[in-house]
Amino acid sequence: MKPEKELKWLSKLYSSKSCSYPLKLKLNPIALCKKDFERIVDSSENNADFSIWFNKLIELDVFIYSNKVKKGFIKETDGYIVNGSNLIKYVKSNKLYNEFWKLFNFDRVI
């Protein structure tokens, strides 16, 4: 996957309602299913790159299993929250991070 695409996905993930980070004001992150994260990062449905990337982030503890979530009429599925601390560690490994670090600067006021 191109670093530009991944950085775009990571920035959208960081600003999602599911991201928990100690210094952010979000106290109770919302557990979302894989399909919800697919929508957050604007990935096409059943994208192979997204599935590989999603599983990689589960292994790196960026996505943490939270509980079962129910979506509409679909049966319950696994819900995940984003560990903001591990996300930032992972983002710093992206070679474009130095140019776009302000996207992940959680102290700034917009």
Jmol script that loads the backbone (N, CA, C; Angstrom):
load data "model"
ATOM      1  N   MET A   1       0.843  -1.172   0.000  1.00  0.00           N
ATOM      2  CA  MET A   1       0.000   0.000   0.000  1.00  0.00           C
ATOM      3  C   MET A   1       0.896   1.246   0.000  1.00  0.00           C
ATOM      4  N   LYS A   2       0.450   2.259  -0.707  1.00  0.00           N
ATOM      5  CA  LYS A   2       1.218   3.502  -0.778  1.00  0.00           C
ATOM      6  C   LYS A   2       1.169   4.212   0.572  1.00  0.00           C
ATOM      7  N   PRO A   3       2.291   4.826   0.981  1.00  0.00           N
ATOM      8  CA  PRO A   3       2.316   5.549   2.263  1.00  0.00           C
ATOM      9  C   PRO A   3       1.301   6.685   2.329  1.00  0.00           C
ATOM     10  N   GLU A   4       1.025   7.318   1.183  1.00  0.00           N
ATOM     11  CA  GLU A   4       0.064   8.428   1.153  1.00  0.00           C
ATOM     12  C   GLU A   4      -1.341   7.937   1.509  1.00  0.00           C
ATOM     13  N   LYS A   5      -1.701   6.802   0.922  1.00  0.00           N
ATOM     14  CA  LYS A   5      -3.025   6.240   1.184  1.00  0.00           C
ATOM     15  C   LYS A   5      -3.147   5.819   2.641  1.00  0.00           C
ATOM     16  N   GLU A   6      -2.094   5.183   3.145  1.00  0.00           N
ATOM     17  CA  GLU A   6      -2.135   4.734   4.534  1.00  0.00           C
ATOM     18  C   GLU A   6      -2.203   5.913   5.490  1.00  0.00           C
ATOM     19  N   LEU A   7      -1.453   6.976   5.225  1.00  0.00           N
ATOM     20  CA  LEU A   7      -1.485   8.146   6.103  1.00  0.00           C
ATOM     21  C   LEU A   7      -2.868   8.790   6.092  1.00  0.00           C
ATOM     22  N   LYS A   8      -3.507   8.810   4.948  1.00  0.00           N
ATOM     23  CA  LYS A   8      -4.877   9.340   4.849  1.00  0.00           C
ATOM     24  C   LYS A   8      -5.817   8.508   5.715  1.00  0.00           C
ATOM     25  N   TRP A   9      -5.715   7.188   5.601  1.00  0.00           N
ATOM     26  CA  TRP A   9      -6.557   6.304   6.399  1.00  0.00           C
ATOM     27  C   TRP A   9      -6.280   6.482   7.879  1.00  0.00           C
ATOM     28  N   LEU A  10      -5.010   6.612   8.243  1.00  0.00           N
ATOM     29  CA  LEU A  10      -4.654   6.761   9.658  1.00  0.00           C
ATOM     30  C   LEU A  10      -5.177   8.065  10.243  1.00  0.00           C
ATOM     31  N   SER A  11      -5.122   9.142   9.461  1.00  0.00           N
ATOM     32  CA  SER A  11      -5.619  10.426   9.971  1.00  0.00           C
ATOM     33  C   SER A  11      -7.131  10.380  10.168  1.00  0.00           C
ATOM     34  N   LYS A  12      -7.850   9.720   9.266  1.00  0.00           N
ATOM     35  CA  LYS A  12      -9.303   9.590   9.427  1.00  0.00           C
ATOM     36  C   LYS A  12      -9.629   8.699  10.623  1.00  0.00           C
ATOM     37  N   LEU A  13      -8.828   7.682  10.805  1.00  0.00           N
ATOM     38  CA  LEU A  13      -9.023   6.776  11.935  1.00  0.00           C
ATOM     39  C   LEU A  13      -8.789   7.512  13.253  1.00  0.00           C
ATOM     40  N   TYR A  14      -7.764   8.338  13.283  1.00  0.00           N
ATOM     41  CA  TYR A  14      -7.422   9.083  14.497  1.00  0.00           C
ATOM     42  C   TYR A  14      -8.533  10.050  14.902  1.00  0.00           C
ATOM     43  N   SER A  15      -9.212  10.606  13.926  1.00  0.00           N
ATOM     44  CA  SER A  15     -10.272  11.578  14.239  1.00  0.00           C
ATOM     45  C   SER A  15     -11.635  10.930  14.410  1.00  0.00           C
ATOM     46  N   SER A  16     -11.698   9.611  14.362  1.00  0.00           N
ATOM     47  CA  SER A  16     -12.987   8.920  14.483  1.00  0.00           C
ATOM     48  C   SER A  16     -13.489   8.909  15.923  1.00  0.00           C
ATOM     49  N   LYS A  17     -14.771   8.613  16.079  1.00  0.00           N
ATOM     50  CA  LYS A  17     -15.392   8.563  17.403  1.00  0.00           C
ATOM     51  C   LYS A  17     -14.990   7.312  18.174  1.00  0.00           C
ATOM     52  N   SER A  18     -14.257   6.438  17.530  1.00  0.00           N
ATOM     53  CA  SER A  18     -13.837   5.200  18.170  1.00  0.00           C
ATOM     54  C   SER A  18     -12.426   5.273  18.735  1.00  0.00           C
ATOM     55  N   CYS A  19     -11.735   6.367  18.495  1.00  0.00           N
ATOM     56  CA  CYS A  19     -10.345   6.497  18.938  1.00  0.00           C
ATOM     57  C   CYS A  19     -10.292   6.935  20.396  1.00  0.00           C
ATOM     58  N   SER A  20      -9.560   6.187  21.203  1.00  0.00           N
ATOM     59  CA  SER A  20      -9.379   6.567  22.601  1.00  0.00           C
ATOM     60  C   SER A  20      -7.936   6.985  22.811  1.00  0.00           C
ATOM     61  N   TYR A  21      -7.752   8.131  23.376  1.00  0.00           N
ATOM     62  CA  TYR A  21      -6.415   8.630  23.651  1.00  0.00           C
ATOM     63  C   TYR A  21      -6.503   9.421  24.949  1.00  0.00           C
ATOM     64  N   PRO A  22      -5.593   9.200  25.874  1.00  0.00           N
ATOM     65  CA  PRO A  22      -5.714   9.825  27.193  1.00  0.00           C
ATOM     66  C   PRO A  22      -5.844  11.344  27.173  1.00  0.00           C
ATOM     67  N   LEU A  23      -5.181  12.009  26.246  1.00  0.00           N
ATOM     68  CA  LEU A  23      -5.207  13.468  26.246  1.00  0.00           C
ATOM     69  C   LEU A  23      -6.326  14.059  25.393  1.00  0.00           C
ATOM     70  N   LYS A  24      -7.066  13.211  24.696  1.00  0.00           N
ATOM     71  CA  LYS A  24      -8.205  13.708  23.925  1.00  0.00           C
ATOM     72  C   LYS A  24      -9.409  13.821  24.853  1.00  0.00           C
ATOM     73  N   LEU A  25     -10.369  14.592  24.461  1.00  0.00           N
ATOM     74  CA  LEU A  25     -11.540  14.809  25.303  1.00  0.00           C
ATOM     75  C   LEU A  25     -12.531  13.659  25.259  1.00  0.00           C
ATOM     76  N   LYS A  26     -12.339  12.721  24.339  1.00  0.00           N
ATOM     77  CA  LYS A  26     -13.255  11.595  24.221  1.00  0.00           C
ATOM     78  C   LYS A  26     -12.994  10.622  25.363  1.00  0.00           C
ATOM     79  N   LEU A  27     -13.919  10.508  26.265  1.00  0.00           N
ATOM     80  CA  LEU A  27     -13.713   9.645  27.414  1.00  0.00           C
ATOM     81  C   LEU A  27     -14.212   8.223  27.172  1.00  0.00           C
ATOM     82  N   ASN A  28     -15.273   8.085  26.426  1.00  0.00           N
ATOM     83  CA  ASN A  28     -15.844   6.767  26.170  1.00  0.00           C
ATOM     84  C   ASN A  28     -15.863   6.496  24.672  1.00  0.00           C
ATOM     85  N   PRO A  29     -14.828   5.849  24.155  1.00  0.00           N
ATOM     86  CA  PRO A  29     -14.830   5.550  22.721  1.00  0.00           C
ATOM     87  C   PRO A  29     -15.939   4.564  22.380  1.00  0.00           C
ATOM     88  N   ILE A  30     -16.432   4.652  21.175  1.00  0.00           N
ATOM     89  CA  ILE A  30     -17.515   3.798  20.728  1.00  0.00           C
ATOM     90  C   ILE A  30     -16.934   2.623  19.940  1.00  0.00           C
ATOM     91  N   ALA A  31     -17.361   1.422  20.290  1.00  0.00           N
ATOM     92  CA  ALA A  31     -16.908   0.227  19.574  1.00  0.00           C
ATOM     93  C   ALA A  31     -17.591   0.168  18.212  1.00  0.00           C
ATOM     94  N   LEU A  32     -16.810  -0.064  17.182  1.00  0.00           N
ATOM     95  CA  LEU A  32     -17.318  -0.154  15.824  1.00  0.00           C
ATOM     96  C   LEU A  32     -16.870  -1.461  15.190  1.00  0.00           C
ATOM     97  N   CYS A  33     -17.620  -1.912  14.191  1.00  0.00           N
ATOM     98  CA  CYS A  33     -17.240  -3.138  13.493  1.00  0.00           C
ATOM     99  C   CYS A  33     -16.327  -2.801  12.308  1.00  0.00           C
ATOM    100  N   LYS A  34     -15.793  -3.835  11.687  1.00  0.00           N
ATOM    101  CA  LYS A  34     -14.862  -3.657  10.572  1.00  0.00           C
ATOM    102  C   LYS A  34     -15.480  -2.840   9.442  1.00  0.00           C
ATOM    103  N   LYS A  35     -16.747  -3.087   9.124  1.00  0.00           N
ATOM    104  CA  LYS A  35     -17.433  -2.344   8.061  1.00  0.00           C
ATOM    105  C   LYS A  35     -17.508  -0.848   8.377  1.00  0.00           C
ATOM    106  N   ASP A  36     -17.705  -0.514   9.655  1.00  0.00           N
ATOM    107  CA  ASP A  36     -17.745   0.894  10.054  1.00  0.00           C
ATOM    108  C   ASP A  36     -16.394   1.563   9.815  1.00  0.00           C
ATOM    109  N   PHE A  37     -15.321   0.854  10.152  1.00  0.00           N
ATOM    110  CA  PHE A  37     -13.983   1.410   9.920  1.00  0.00           C
ATOM    111  C   PHE A  37     -13.704   1.546   8.425  1.00  0.00           C
ATOM    112  N   GLU A  38     -14.229   0.631   7.642  1.00  0.00           N
ATOM    113  CA  GLU A  38     -14.102   0.716   6.186  1.00  0.00           C
ATOM    114  C   GLU A  38     -14.728   2.010   5.683  1.00  0.00           C
ATOM    115  N   ARG A  39     -15.882   2.354   6.241  1.00  0.00           N
ATOM    116  CA  ARG A  39     -16.565   3.593   5.849  1.00  0.00           C
ATOM    117  C   ARG A  39     -15.815   4.824   6.340  1.00  0.00           C
ATOM    118  N   ILE A  40     -15.256   4.756   7.539  1.00  0.00           N
ATOM    119  CA  ILE A  40     -14.538   5.897   8.108  1.00  0.00           C
ATOM    120  C   ILE A  40     -13.358   6.297   7.233  1.00  0.00           C
ATOM    121  N   VAL A  41     -12.618   5.310   6.751  1.00  0.00           N
ATOM    122  CA  VAL A  41     -11.425   5.626   5.960  1.00  0.00           C
ATOM    123  C   VAL A  41     -11.735   5.774   4.469  1.00  0.00           C
ATOM    124  N   ASP A  42     -13.008   5.696   4.100  1.00  0.00           N
ATOM    125  CA  ASP A  42     -13.455   5.823   2.706  1.00  0.00           C
ATOM    126  C   ASP A  42     -12.852   4.751   1.809  1.00  0.00           C
ATOM    127  N   SER A  43     -12.799   3.545   2.313  1.00  0.00           N
ATOM    128  CA  SER A  43     -12.324   2.422   1.521  1.00  0.00           C
ATOM    129  C   SER A  43     -13.506   1.819   0.778  1.00  0.00           C
ATOM    130  N   SER A  44     -13.231   1.274  -0.388  1.00  0.00           N
ATOM    131  CA  SER A  44     -14.308   0.599  -1.105  1.00  0.00           C
ATOM    132  C   SER A  44     -14.687  -0.682  -0.357  1.00  0.00           C
ATOM    133  N   GLU A  45     -15.884  -1.145  -0.582  1.00  0.00           N
ATOM    134  CA  GLU A  45     -16.371  -2.312   0.140  1.00  0.00           C
ATOM    135  C   GLU A  45     -15.577  -3.569  -0.237  1.00  0.00           C
ATOM    136  N   ASN A  46     -15.214  -4.349   0.762  1.00  0.00           N
ATOM    137  CA  ASN A  46     -14.450  -5.587   0.589  1.00  0.00           C
ATOM    138  C   ASN A  46     -13.111  -5.371  -0.114  1.00  0.00           C
ATOM    139  N   ASN A  47     -12.458  -4.260   0.185  1.00  0.00           N
ATOM    140  CA  ASN A  47     -11.153  -3.938  -0.377  1.00  0.00           C
ATOM    141  C   ASN A  47     -10.097  -4.856   0.252  1.00  0.00           C
ATOM    142  N   ALA A  48      -9.324  -5.544  -0.566  1.00  0.00           N
ATOM    143  CA  ALA A  48      -8.309  -6.477  -0.062  1.00  0.00           C
ATOM    144  C   ALA A  48      -7.221  -5.735   0.717  1.00  0.00           C
ATOM    145  N   ASP A  49      -6.805  -4.556   0.237  1.00  0.00           N
ATOM    146  CA  ASP A  49      -5.788  -3.770   0.949  1.00  0.00           C
ATOM    147  C   ASP A  49      -6.268  -3.397   2.345  1.00  0.00           C
ATOM    148  N   PHE A  50      -7.532  -3.010   2.434  1.00  0.00           N
ATOM    149  CA  PHE A  50      -8.070  -2.636   3.729  1.00  0.00           C
ATOM    150  C   PHE A  50      -8.081  -3.832   4.676  1.00  0.00           C
ATOM    151  N   SER A  51      -8.482  -4.988   4.201  1.00  0.00           N
ATOM    152  CA  SER A  51      -8.535  -6.179   5.056  1.00  0.00           C
ATOM    153  C   SER A  51      -7.159  -6.549   5.589  1.00  0.00           C
ATOM    154  N   ILE A  52      -6.153  -6.502   4.726  1.00  0.00           N
ATOM    155  CA  ILE A  52      -4.781  -6.795   5.151  1.00  0.00           C
ATOM    156  C   ILE A  52      -4.329  -5.771   6.183  1.00  0.00           C
ATOM    157  N   TRP A  53      -4.589  -4.501   5.907  1.00  0.00           N
ATOM    158  CA  TRP A  53      -4.189  -3.417   6.795  1.00  0.00           C
ATOM    159  C   TRP A  53      -4.910  -3.520   8.138  1.00  0.00           C
ATOM    160  N   PHE A  54      -6.193  -3.807   8.107  1.00  0.00           N
ATOM    161  CA  PHE A  54      -6.990  -3.933   9.324  1.00  0.00           C
ATOM    162  C   PHE A  54      -6.451  -5.064  10.205  1.00  0.00           C
ATOM    163  N   ASN A  55      -6.178  -6.219   9.602  1.00  0.00           N
ATOM    164  CA  ASN A  55      -5.636  -7.354  10.368  1.00  0.00           C
ATOM    165  C   ASN A  55      -4.244  -7.054  10.917  1.00  0.00           C
ATOM    166  N   LYS A  56      -3.464  -6.311  10.162  1.00  0.00           N
ATOM    167  CA  LYS A  56      -2.126  -5.913  10.630  1.00  0.00           C
ATOM    168  C   LYS A  56      -2.242  -5.030  11.876  1.00  0.00           C
ATOM    169  N   LEU A  57      -3.193  -4.100  11.857  1.00  0.00           N
ATOM    170  CA  LEU A  57      -3.362  -3.203  13.002  1.00  0.00           C
ATOM    171  C   LEU A  57      -3.951  -3.924  14.211  1.00  0.00           C
ATOM    172  N   ILE A  58      -4.693  -4.985  13.985  1.00  0.00           N
ATOM    173  CA  ILE A  58      -5.172  -5.802  15.111  1.00  0.00           C
ATOM    174  C   ILE A  58      -3.977  -6.475  15.780  1.00  0.00           C
ATOM    175  N   GLU A  59      -3.069  -7.017  14.965  1.00  0.00           N
ATOM    176  CA  GLU A  59      -1.873  -7.677  15.504  1.00  0.00           C
ATOM    177  C   GLU A  59      -0.980  -6.706  16.276  1.00  0.00           C
ATOM    178  N   LEU A  60      -0.965  -5.435  15.856  1.00  0.00           N
ATOM    179  CA  LEU A  60      -0.136  -4.421  16.511  1.00  0.00           C
ATOM    180  C   LEU A  60      -0.854  -3.736  17.680  1.00  0.00           C
ATOM    181  N   ASP A  61      -2.018  -4.234  18.036  1.00  0.00           N
ATOM    182  CA  ASP A  61      -2.833  -3.689  19.130  1.00  0.00           C
ATOM    183  C   ASP A  61      -3.261  -2.245  18.918  1.00  0.00           C
ATOM    184  N   VAL A  62      -3.400  -1.850  17.668  1.00  0.00           N
ATOM    185  CA  VAL A  62      -3.989  -0.541  17.379  1.00  0.00           C
ATOM    186  C   VAL A  62      -5.505  -0.673  17.487  1.00  0.00           C
ATOM    187  N   PHE A  63      -6.045  -1.751  16.919  1.00  0.00           N
ATOM    188  CA  PHE A  63      -7.448  -2.075  17.109  1.00  0.00           C
ATOM    189  C   PHE A  63      -7.534  -3.065  18.254  1.00  0.00           C
ATOM    190  N   ILE A  64      -8.345  -2.735  19.233  1.00  0.00           N
ATOM    191  CA  ILE A  64      -8.501  -3.593  20.401  1.00  0.00           C
ATOM    192  C   ILE A  64      -9.946  -4.079  20.446  1.00  0.00           C
ATOM    193  N   TYR A  65     -10.094  -5.393  20.581  1.00  0.00           N
ATOM    194  CA  TYR A  65     -11.433  -5.959  20.678  1.00  0.00           C
ATOM    195  C   TYR A  65     -12.129  -5.380  21.900  1.00  0.00           C
ATOM    196  N   SER A  66     -13.345  -4.903  21.692  1.00  0.00           N
ATOM    197  CA  SER A  66     -14.087  -4.288  22.786  1.00  0.00           C
ATOM    198  C   SER A  66     -15.246  -5.176  23.238  1.00  0.00           C
ATOM    199  N   ASN A  67     -16.126  -5.466  22.328  1.00  0.00           N
ATOM    200  CA  ASN A  67     -17.293  -6.297  22.628  1.00  0.00           C
ATOM    201  C   ASN A  67     -18.027  -6.608  21.333  1.00  0.00           C
ATOM    202  N   LYS A  68     -19.106  -7.339  21.443  1.00  0.00           N
ATOM    203  CA  LYS A  68     -19.950  -7.595  20.280  1.00  0.00           C
ATOM    204  C   LYS A  68     -20.842  -6.382  20.064  1.00  0.00           C
ATOM    205  N   VAL A  69     -20.986  -5.969  18.815  1.00  0.00           N
ATOM    206  CA  VAL A  69     -21.865  -4.853  18.486  1.00  0.00           C
ATOM    207  C   VAL A  69     -22.927  -5.345  17.520  1.00  0.00           C
ATOM    208  N   LYS A  70     -24.107  -4.770  17.622  1.00  0.00           N
ATOM    209  CA  LYS A  70     -25.206  -5.144  16.732  1.00  0.00           C
ATOM    210  C   LYS A  70     -25.456  -3.991  15.790  1.00  0.00           C
ATOM    211  N   LYS A  71     -25.480  -4.301  14.523  1.00  0.00           N
ATOM    212  CA  LYS A  71     -25.693  -3.288  13.495  1.00  0.00           C
ATOM    213  C   LYS A  71     -26.955  -3.598  12.721  1.00  0.00           C
ATOM    214  N   GLY A  72     -27.998  -2.826  12.936  1.00  0.00           N
ATOM    215  CA  GLY A  72     -29.246  -3.012  12.213  1.00  0.00           C
ATOM    216  C   GLY A  72     -29.825  -4.397  12.409  1.00  0.00           C
ATOM    217  N   PHE A  73     -30.183  -5.023  11.302  1.00  0.00           N
ATOM    218  CA  PHE A  73     -30.771  -6.360  11.356  1.00  0.00           C
ATOM    219  C   PHE A  73     -29.723  -7.459  11.271  1.00  0.00           C
ATOM    220  N   ILE A  74     -28.478  -7.049  11.112  1.00  0.00           N
ATOM    221  CA  ILE A  74     -27.381  -8.017  11.023  1.00  0.00           C
ATOM    222  C   ILE A  74     -27.091  -8.545  12.420  1.00  0.00           C
ATOM    223  N   LYS A  75     -26.738  -9.815  12.494  1.00  0.00           N
ATOM    224  CA  LYS A  75     -26.419 -10.374  13.805  1.00  0.00           C
ATOM    225  C   LYS A  75     -25.180  -9.677  14.382  1.00  0.00           C
ATOM    226  N   GLU A  76     -24.927  -9.947  15.623  1.00  0.00           N
ATOM    227  CA  GLU A  76     -23.810  -9.305  16.304  1.00  0.00           C
ATOM    228  C   GLU A  76     -22.481  -9.660  15.651  1.00  0.00           C
ATOM    229  N   THR A  77     -21.584  -8.696  15.665  1.00  0.00           N
ATOM    230  CA  THR A  77     -20.257  -8.872  15.097  1.00  0.00           C
ATOM    231  C   THR A  77     -19.226  -8.270  16.055  1.00  0.00           C
ATOM    232  N   ASP A  78     -17.969  -8.584  15.830  1.00  0.00           N
ATOM    233  CA  ASP A  78     -16.920  -8.086  16.715  1.00  0.00           C
ATOM    234  C   ASP A  78     -16.800  -6.571  16.622  1.00  0.00           C
ATOM    235  N   GLY A  79     -16.688  -5.922  17.772  1.00  0.00           N
ATOM    236  CA  GLY A  79     -16.517  -4.484  17.829  1.00  0.00           C
ATOM    237  C   GLY A  79     -15.122  -4.141  18.316  1.00  0.00           C
ATOM    238  N   TYR A  80     -14.551  -3.104  17.765  1.00  0.00           N
ATOM    239  CA  TYR A  80     -13.191  -2.694  18.109  1.00  0.00           C
ATOM    240  C   TYR A  80     -13.161  -1.212  18.441  1.00  0.00           C
ATOM    241  N   ILE A  81     -12.227  -0.844  19.297  1.00  0.00           N
ATOM    242  CA  ILE A  81     -11.915   0.559  19.523  1.00  0.00           C
ATOM    243  C   ILE A  81     -10.465   0.761  19.096  1.00  0.00           C
ATOM    244  N   VAL A  82     -10.096   1.996  18.877  1.00  0.00           N
ATOM    245  CA  VAL A  82      -8.747   2.320  18.430  1.00  0.00           C
ATOM    246  C   VAL A  82      -7.939   2.782  19.633  1.00  0.00           C
ATOM    247  N   ASN A  83      -6.815   2.140  19.871  1.00  0.00           N
ATOM    248  CA  ASN A  83      -5.906   2.558  20.927  1.00  0.00           C
ATOM    249  C   ASN A  83      -5.060   3.695  20.367  1.00  0.00           C
ATOM    250  N   GLY A  84      -5.362   4.917  20.770  1.00  0.00           N
ATOM    251  CA  GLY A  84      -4.687   6.098  20.238  1.00  0.00           C
ATOM    252  C   GLY A  84      -3.191   6.105  20.470  1.00  0.00           C
ATOM    253  N   SER A  85      -2.741   5.609  21.608  1.00  0.00           N
ATOM    254  CA  SER A  85      -1.305   5.580  21.902  1.00  0.00           C
ATOM    255  C   SER A  85      -0.571   4.681  20.913  1.00  0.00           C
ATOM    256  N   ASN A  86      -1.112   3.491  20.680  1.00  0.00           N
ATOM    257  CA  ASN A  86      -0.482   2.580  19.720  1.00  0.00           C
ATOM    258  C   ASN A  86      -0.626   3.084  18.289  1.00  0.00           C
ATOM    259  N   LEU A  87      -1.709   3.787  18.014  1.00  0.00           N
ATOM    260  CA  LEU A  87      -1.905   4.356  16.685  1.00  0.00           C
ATOM    261  C   LEU A  87      -0.810   5.382  16.387  1.00  0.00           C
ATOM    262  N   ILE A  88      -0.536   6.260  17.349  1.00  0.00           N
ATOM    263  CA  ILE A  88       0.504   7.273  17.151  1.00  0.00           C
ATOM    264  C   ILE A  88       1.870   6.613  16.950  1.00  0.00           C
ATOM    265  N   LYS A  89       2.159   5.580  17.717  1.00  0.00           N
ATOM    266  CA  LYS A  89       3.429   4.855  17.533  1.00  0.00           C
ATOM    267  C   LYS A  89       3.522   4.280  16.125  1.00  0.00           C
ATOM    268  N   TYR A  90       2.417   3.730  15.650  1.00  0.00           N
ATOM    269  CA  TYR A  90       2.409   3.159  14.308  1.00  0.00           C
ATOM    270  C   TYR A  90       2.523   4.248  13.245  1.00  0.00           C
ATOM    271  N   VAL A  91       1.832   5.362  13.439  1.00  0.00           N
ATOM    272  CA  VAL A  91       1.861   6.454  12.467  1.00  0.00           C
ATOM    273  C   VAL A  91       3.283   6.979  12.297  1.00  0.00           C
ATOM    274  N   LYS A  92       4.023   7.043  13.366  1.00  0.00           N
ATOM    275  CA  LYS A  92       5.391   7.563  13.290  1.00  0.00           C
ATOM    276  C   LYS A  92       6.296   6.695  12.427  1.00  0.00           C
ATOM    277  N   SER A  93       5.897   5.456  12.168  1.00  0.00           N
ATOM    278  CA  SER A  93       6.691   4.593  11.299  1.00  0.00           C
ATOM    279  C   SER A  93       6.443   4.889   9.815  1.00  0.00           C
ATOM    280  N   ASN A  94       5.396   5.651   9.506  1.00  0.00           N
ATOM    281  CA  ASN A  94       5.105   6.020   8.122  1.00  0.00           C
ATOM    282  C   ASN A  94       6.127   7.062   7.678  1.00  0.00           C
ATOM    283  N   LYS A  95       6.716   6.859   6.495  1.00  0.00           N
ATOM    284  CA  LYS A  95       7.789   7.751   6.058  1.00  0.00           C
ATOM    285  C   LYS A  95       7.322   9.180   5.768  1.00  0.00           C
ATOM    286  N   LEU A  96       6.034   9.399   5.649  1.00  0.00           N
ATOM    287  CA  LEU A  96       5.507  10.749   5.412  1.00  0.00           C
ATOM    288  C   LEU A  96       5.106  11.469   6.699  1.00  0.00           C
ATOM    289  N   TYR A  97       5.278  10.813   7.827  1.00  0.00           N
ATOM    290  CA  TYR A  97       4.825  11.392   9.093  1.00  0.00           C
ATOM    291  C   TYR A  97       5.468  12.748   9.365  1.00  0.00           C
ATOM    292  N   ASN A  98       6.748  12.903   9.109  1.00  0.00           N
ATOM    293  CA  ASN A  98       7.441  14.160   9.415  1.00  0.00           C
ATOM    294  C   ASN A  98       6.848  15.349   8.674  1.00  0.00           C
ATOM    295  N   GLU A  99       6.283  15.099   7.498  1.00  0.00           N
ATOM    296  CA  GLU A  99       5.685  16.186   6.727  1.00  0.00           C
ATOM    297  C   GLU A  99       4.264  16.523   7.185  1.00  0.00           C
ATOM    298  N   PHE A 100       3.573  15.533   7.768  1.00  0.00           N
ATOM    299  CA  PHE A 100       2.165  15.718   8.100  1.00  0.00           C
ATOM    300  C   PHE A 100       1.853  15.490   9.574  1.00  0.00           C
ATOM    301  N   TRP A 101       2.816  15.691  10.439  1.00  0.00           N
ATOM    302  CA  TRP A 101       2.617  15.422  11.862  1.00  0.00           C
ATOM    303  C   TRP A 101       1.518  16.282  12.466  1.00  0.00           C
ATOM    304  N   LYS A 102       1.202  17.414  11.878  1.00  0.00           N
ATOM    305  CA  LYS A 102       0.168  18.281  12.446  1.00  0.00           C
ATOM    306  C   LYS A 102      -1.214  17.645  12.411  1.00  0.00           C
ATOM    307  N   LEU A 103      -1.414  16.681  11.513  1.00  0.00           N
ATOM    308  CA  LEU A 103      -2.700  15.972  11.482  1.00  0.00           C
ATOM    309  C   LEU A 103      -2.941  15.196  12.769  1.00  0.00           C
ATOM    310  N   PHE A 104      -1.855  14.845  13.437  1.00  0.00           N
ATOM    311  CA  PHE A 104      -1.953  14.017  14.633  1.00  0.00           C
ATOM    312  C   PHE A 104      -1.584  14.793  15.897  1.00  0.00           C
ATOM    313  N   ASN A 105      -1.491  16.107  15.792  1.00  0.00           N
ATOM    314  CA  ASN A 105      -1.174  16.931  16.950  1.00  0.00           C
ATOM    315  C   ASN A 105      -2.479  17.200  17.704  1.00  0.00           C
ATOM    316  N   PHE A 106      -2.714  16.428  18.748  1.00  0.00           N
ATOM    317  CA  PHE A 106      -4.000  16.479  19.441  1.00  0.00           C
ATOM    318  C   PHE A 106      -4.124  17.676  20.378  1.00  0.00           C
ATOM    319  N   ASP A 107      -3.078  18.460  20.578  1.00  0.00           N
ATOM    320  CA  ASP A 107      -3.152  19.613  21.476  1.00  0.00           C
ATOM    321  C   ASP A 107      -3.599  20.879  20.771  1.00  0.00           C
ATOM    322  N   ARG A 108      -3.564  20.886  19.466  1.00  0.00           N
ATOM    323  CA  ARG A 108      -3.870  22.140  18.770  1.00  0.00           C
ATOM    324  C   ARG A 108      -5.379  22.358  18.688  1.00  0.00           C
ATOM    325  N   VAL A 109      -5.749  23.606  18.637  1.00  0.00           N
ATOM    326  CA  VAL A 109      -7.158  23.981  18.516  1.00  0.00           C
ATOM    327  C   VAL A 109      -7.390  24.485  17.107  1.00  0.00           C
ATOM    328  N   ILE A 110      -8.411  23.948  16.452  1.00  0.00           N
ATOM    329  CA  ILE A 110      -8.684  24.358  15.068  1.00  0.00           C
ATOM    330  C   ILE A 110      -9.781  25.409  15.076  1.00  0.00           C
TER     331      ILE A 110
END
end "model"
wireframe off; spacefill off
backbone 0.3
color backbone group
